[in-house]
């Protein structure tokens, strides 16, 4: 069965990677029928295959997303977080499916996704890679096993100099996994960076979050469990955006026959049972 796909944010780094992977038929059954991005993005009206550095695909980049929605069975959104509520509402009103990899969203935007998932199938994941989602499960298990045994948890991440949101969506996902395993809630215990002289020493429940930016780093994430005498590090390093693109396309194929609901990559990979 063929699934007609529209990519939102198609001219961006992740969007172009998605285009190239679809062009190679890396995941069977997916056909690109539309490519959308902001009107301020160069290349409007040009073939998205050419813009992505692959063969022409007879799909032109446009800023007119509403005109593309009807053509799609499923949309993949890697656009900027601004406007995510409006885009998701548009997709829900047309009863389409959507895979969302956008990061840096507000709690209000996330709530709008949860609301729309009552009407349509939505897969939302801050990171689409198999390795990162497996890492998240391992971190949650490790945190649960080490709970109450004197291990401090610190999360570090590094991305390319152009990344605007910090911490990354993946770092937050991993921090939340560590918090869940520890019986905590990340917003209540997260410590974002450190400077100066603290009034008190580090608390037992604190989870440190640290963001680095520089060069062309695709994505490095490490969660450290440190105690007197030893430290455990669980890490993931991405060397190509195609890793995330392939995960998103696998998610799209998986979502093609699912009922309305909010799904994650853990569902796609069967990590919860």
Secondary structure, 3 states (H helix, E strand, C coil): CCEEEEEECCCCHHHHHHHHHHHCCCCCCEEEEEEECCCCCCCCCCEHHHHCCCCCCCCEEECCHHHHHCCCCEEEECCCCCCHHHHHHHHHHCCCEEEECCCCCCHHHHHHHHHHCCCCEEEECCCCCHHHHHHHHHHHHHHHHHCCCCCEEEEEEEECCCCCCCCCHHHHHHHHHHHHHHCCCHHHHEEECCCCCCCCCCCCCCEEEEEEECCCCCEEEEEEEEECCEEEEEEEEECCCHHHHHHHHHHHHHHCCCCCEEECHHHHHCCCC
